């Protein structure tokens, strides 16, 4: 069991295209990108939320 080759990646992409359709994939990718961005921002600034909770 090694890493995935070009044939496996091609099959994965084709299955995703069939399952979601070509029109929905950009929206899904955008949503995933925004989620990752928010997670990284929250991870890099852990003290900011604690200060806001004390004030409220």
C-alpha positions as CSV (number, residue, x, y, z in Angstrom):
1,X,0.0,0.0,0.0
2,X,1.8,3.0,-1.3
3,X,0.7,6.5,-2.2
4,X,-2.0,7.1,-4.7
5,X,-1.0,7.1,-8.4
6,X,-2.4,9.0,-11.3
7,X,-5.0,6.4,-12.1
8,X,-6.4,6.4,-8.5
9,X,-6.5,10.2,-8.5
10,X,-8.3,10.2,-11.8
11,X,-10.9,7.8,-10.5
12,X,-11.4,9.8,-7.4
13,X,-12.0,13.0,-9.4
14,X,-14.4,11.3,-11.8
15,X,-16.4,9.8,-8.9
16,X,-16.6,13.3,-7.3
17,X,-17.7,14.8,-10.6
18,X,-20.4,12.2,-11.0
19,X,-21.6,12.5,-7.4
20,X,-21.7,16.3,-7.0
21,X,-21.8,17.6,-10.6
22,X,-19.6,20.1,-12.2
23,X,-21.7,23.1,-11.2
24,X,-21.5,22.5,-7.4
25,X,-17.8,21.7,-7.1
26,X,-16.5,25.3,-7.1
27,X,-18.9,26.2,-4.3
28,X,-17.9,23.2,-2.3
29,X,-14.2,24.0,-2.8
30,X,-14.8,27.6,-1.8
31,X,-16.6,26.6,1.4
32,X,-13.8,24.2,2.3
33,X,-11.2,26.9,1.7
34,X,-13.1,29.4,3.9
35,X,-13.4,26.8,6.7
36,X,-9.7,26.1,6.5
37,X,-8.9,29.8,6.6
38,X,-11.1,30.3,9.7
39,X,-9.6,27.4,11.4
40,X,-6.1,28.6,10.8
41,X,-7.0,32.1,12.0
42,X,-8.6,30.7,15.2
43,X,-5.6,28.5,15.8
44,X,-3.0,31.3,15.4
45,X,-4.9,33.7,17.7
46,X,-5.9,31.7,20.7
47,X,-5.8,34.5,23.3
48,X,-8.2,36.8,21.4
49,X,-11.4,34.8,22.2
50,X,-10.5,34.6,25.8
51,X,-10.3,38.4,26.1
52,X,-13.7,38.9,24.4
53,X,-15.3,36.4,26.8
54,X,-14.0,38.3,29.9
55,X,-15.4,41.6,28.7
56,X,-18.9,40.3,27.9
